[in-house]
């Protein structure tokens, strides 16, 4: 389910608001994780319940990687992107350690809490991300200078796209659509050398 979700989540992420997409995935992931643990308290012993909940959890968890990679890539130029991505990717090991500690704290007495507590944590972080995540530097008036030698941010000091004399109810959608690059199609991504090979690893 996670692999299948990853197959399409990047395609969807490029065509949606990244903040909403990521937060929705985090809240849904927290809900599914907690729902898995609630099976203990609801005295559910049906295998189908746990399989379905875990499958849905895998699909919604697949929203995380493409959304975060896009956000990180927007903030750091090519010169430092390898270092930043390597540092950020350490979260997988840290998460496994913390997850094991949290699960071990409850598993002997009430294993349901081993899922409910992490579910609450991830949903809470999703709420924080909703209010504070800035997916692109342009949202706060910063342009990233993409340089292999040095990567620095500087404030935007340029003329406004819409002059002050423009009507207040001017159609801003044309300005926004001109500034946003067109997302690559699914088949276009498959044509990139190495994509298919890497996806099969």
C-alpha positions as CSV (number, residue, x, y, z in Angstrom):
1,X,0.0,0.0,0.0
2,X,2.8,2.4,0.8
3,X,4.7,1.6,-2.4
4,X,1.5,2.1,-4.4
5,X,0.8,5.4,-2.6
6,X,4.3,6.6,-3.4
7,X,3.7,5.8,-7.0
8,X,1.0,8.5,-7.3
9,X,1.6,10.8,-4.3
10,X,4.4,12.8,-6.0
11,X,2.2,13.3,-9.1
12,X,-0.6,14.7,-6.8
13,X,1.7,16.7,-4.7
14,X,3.1,18.7,-7.6
15,X,-0.5,19.8,-8.5
16,X,-1.8,20.7,-5.0
17,X,-1.0,23.0,-2.1
18,X,2.0,21.3,-0.5
19,X,1.1,22.5,3.0
20,X,-2.4,21.1,2.8
21,X,-1.2,17.9,1.1
22,X,1.4,17.2,3.8
23,X,-0.8,18.2,6.7
24,X,-3.7,16.1,5.4
25,X,-1.4,13.1,5.1
26,X,0.0,13.6,8.7
27,X,-3.5,14.0,10.2
28,X,-4.7,10.9,8.3
29,X,-1.7,8.9,9.3
30,X,-2.2,9.8,12.9
31,X,-5.8,8.8,12.7
32,X,-5.1,5.5,11.1
33,X,-2.3,4.7,13.6
34,X,-4.5,5.5,16.5
35,X,-7.4,3.6,15.0
36,X,-5.1,0.5,14.8
37,X,-4.5,0.8,18.5
38,X,-8.1,1.4,19.3
39,X,-8.8,-2.1,18.1
40,X,-7.3,-3.2,21.4
41,X,-9.9,-1.2,23.4
42,X,-12.8,-2.0,21.1
43,X,-11.9,-5.7,21.5
44,X,-11.6,-6.3,17.8
45,X,-10.1,-9.6,16.8
46,X,-10.9,-9.5,13.0
47,X,-7.8,-9.6,10.8
48,X,-9.6,-7.7,8.1
49,X,-10.0,-4.6,10.3
50,X,-6.2,-4.4,11.0
51,X,-5.3,-5.2,7.4
52,X,-7.5,-2.4,6.0
53,X,-6.4,0.1,8.6
54,X,-2.8,-0.6,8.0
55,X,-3.2,-0.5,4.2
56,X,-5.0,2.9,4.4
57,X,-2.2,4.1,6.8
58,X,0.4,3.1,4.2
59,X,-1.3,5.1,1.5
60,X,-1.6,8.3,3.5
61,X,1.9,7.9,4.9
62,X,3.2,8.0,1.3
63,X,2.2,11.7,1.1
64,X,5.2,12.6,3.4
65,X,8.2,11.9,1.2
66,X,7.4,13.8,-2.0
67,X,5.9,16.7,-0.1
68,X,8.9,17.2,2.2
69,X,11.5,16.6,-0.5
70,X,9.8,19.3,-2.6
71,X,9.7,21.7,0.4
72,X,13.4,21.1,1.3
73,X,14.4,21.4,-2.3
74,X,12.7,24.8,-2.6
75,X,14.7,26.2,0.4
76,X,18.2,25.0,-0.5
77,X,20.2,25.3,-3.8
78,X,22.0,22.5,-5.5
79,X,25.3,23.3,-3.9
80,X,24.1,22.3,-0.4
81,X,21.1,20.1,-1.2
82,X,23.0,16.9,-0.7
83,X,24.2,17.8,2.8
84,X,20.7,19.1,3.8
85,X,18.9,16.0,2.4
86,X,21.4,13.7,4.1
87,X,20.9,15.6,7.4
88,X,17.1,15.6,7.0
89,X,17.0,11.9,6.1
90,X,18.4,11.0,9.5
91,X,14.8,11.3,10.7
92,X,14.2,7.8,9.6
93,X,16.7,6.4,12.1
94,X,15.7,8.8,14.9
95,X,12.0,8.0,14.3
96,X,12.7,4.3,14.5
97,X,14.5,4.7,17.8
98,X,11.8,6.9,19.3
99,X,9.0,4.7,18.0
100,X,10.6,1.7,19.5
101,X,10.9,3.4,22.9
102,X,7.3,4.6,22.8
103,X,6.0,1.2,21.8
104,X,8.1,-0.6,24.4
105,X,6.7,1.7,27.2
106,X,3.2,0.4,26.7
107,X,3.4,-3.0,24.9
108,X,3.5,-5.2,28.0
109,X,0.4,-3.7,29.6
110,X,-1.8,-2.1,26.9
111,X,-0.4,-2.6,23.4
112,X,-3.1,-0.3,22.0
113,X,-1.3,2.7,23.4
114,X,1.8,1.8,21.4
115,X,-0.2,3.0,18.4
116,X,-2.5,5.6,19.9
117,X,0.3,7.7,21.4
118,X,2.4,7.9,18.2
119,X,-0.8,8.6,16.3
120,X,-1.5,11.6,18.6
121,X,2.1,12.8,18.2
122,X,2.1,12.7,14.4
123,X,-1.3,14.4,14.3
124,X,-0.2,17.1,16.7
125,X,2.9,17.8,14.5
126,X,0.6,18.0,11.6
127,X,-1.4,20.8,13.3
128,X,1.9,22.6,14.0
129,X,2.9,22.2,10.4
130,X,-0.4,23.6,9.2
131,X,0.2,26.9,11.0
132,X,3.9,27.3,10.6
133,X,5.2,25.4,7.6
134,X,6.4,27.6,4.7
135,X,6.7,25.4,1.7
136,X,8.5,27.9,-0.6
137,X,10.7,30.9,0.1
138,X,8.6,33.0,-2.3
139,X,5.7,32.8,0.1
140,X,7.6,35.1,2.5
141,X,9.3,37.3,-0.1
142,X,12.6,35.5,-0.4
143,X,14.3,34.4,-3.6
144,X,16.9,31.7,-3.4
145,X,20.1,32.2,-5.4
146,X,20.9,28.8,-6.9
147,X,24.7,28.6,-7.0
148,X,27.0,25.6,-6.6
149,X,29.6,27.8,-4.8
150,X,27.4,29.6,-2.3
151,X,23.7,29.5,-1.5
152,X,22.3,32.5,0.1
153,X,18.8,34.1,0.4
154,X,18.1,37.8,-0.2
155,X,14.9,39.7,0.2
156,X,12.9,40.6,-2.9
157,X,13.5,44.2,-4.0
158,X,11.6,44.6,-7.2
159,X,8.6,46.3,-8.6
160,X,5.2,44.8,-7.7
161,X,3.6,42.6,-10.3
162,X,0.4,44.6,-10.1
163,X,0.8,48.4,-10.0
164,X,-0.9,50.5,-7.4
165,X,-3.2,52.0,-10.1
166,X,-4.7,48.6,-10.9
167,X,-8.3,47.9,-9.8
168,X,-8.7,46.3,-6.3
169,X,-10.6,43.4,-7.8
170,X,-8.2,42.6,-10.6
171,X,-7.9,39.0,-11.6
172,X,-4.8,37.8,-9.7
173,X,-5.0,34.3,-11.1
174,X,-3.2,35.2,-14.3
175,X,-0.3,36.6,-12.3
176,X,-0.1,33.5,-10.1
177,X,-0.3,31.1,-13.1
178,X,2.5,32.9,-14.9
179,X,4.8,32.6,-11.9
180,X,4.2,28.9,-11.2
181,X,6.1,26.3,-13.3
182,X,4.0,23.6,-15.0
183,X,4.1,20.3,-13.2
184,X,5.7,17.4,-15.0
185,X,3.3,14.7,-16.2
186,X,3.3,11.1,-15.0
187,X,4.6,9.8,-18.3
188,X,7.0,12.6,-18.6
189,X,8.5,11.6,-15.2
190,X,8.9,8.0,-16.4
191,X,10.9,9.2,-19.4
192,X,13.6,10.7,-17.2
193,X,16.6,8.4,-17.3
194,X,16.9,6.2,-14.2
195,X,13.5,6.9,-12.8
196,X,12.0,3.4,-13.6
197,X,15.2,1.6,-12.5
198,X,15.4,3.5,-9.2
199,X,11.7,2.9,-8.4
200,X,12.2,-0.8,-8.7
201,X,15.1,-0.9,-6.2
